[in-house]
């Protein structure tokens, strides 16, 4: 069963009079809709951005904001609006926030259905616990049972009256609960040769007298159709400064189905970087035989002493040959 998570669905589009804008276009707004001030769901008192101008009885009447589409199984909706009043009194005015389902057509919202509404109650601001120039986050009723189209959810912010109150809205957002399915772990498959990444990653260890010299390796499975994908880089930090039959590095990895050989690269070390050897499958831990679905190699310093004939190049094993396949959740899941 998928876990339940909670998230906020924010404003993505606006309507003001006969003109509509996408909120993502922060330079396309005009008039009351101050798109350049849209910065997310700020809650700090110092966050003074707003998405409406000053709502005044003699000025701006209303603005509408479309809410980003929630998942099909969203539940427990909580509609929030962040607003403040900068001056005046609440008498003889009607400041309200209305949740609406409606169809956007030719710059207007048609077939509107009211989902819920909050109206600023009458009374003195002090008695209501509302301070001038202080942001308030208000919960707006939202009746989920009335929703028939989750991609048509809008919020109307409006004001009528005759006083000089100046009200601004910072943002509106719908908080909701929904199920979340994490993406599957990515797999890497070389579609040119049908081979997959060595899994788990190869291992490497220093044997004999150890030191503090760094050695790095990559293993690449191959078959008749080509080589790849390359393994993650394996790093040994306690290698001897000089490798020999006694003081060496042992490499081990699980065989890849379909591989007929492996290229072993040294990718960091005191000297001699590049292809060390090409080894056969089932060669056993450290290349000592024994098989059991395990292959390996011993780096004893006798191969690729200076510069190797073939340097490891990640581009040789990716691009058109290597494809990352990732399965994502449904597109509607944020």
SULVENQUI-V426103 format. One record per helix or strand of 3 or more residues. SS is the DSSP state (2 for helix, 1 for strand). FROM is the first residue (numbers start at 1). TO is the last residue. If there is no record, write none. Layout:
SS:FROM:TO
SS:FROM:TO
This chain:
1:3:16
1:19:22
2:35:37
1:62:67
1:75:87
1:93:105
1:108:119
1:136:140
2:144:146
2:150:152
1:153:161
1:166:180
1:187:190
1:203:207
1:213:223
1:226:230
1:234:239
1:248:254
1:261:268
1:274:279
2:285:287
1:294:299
2:314:317
1:322:325
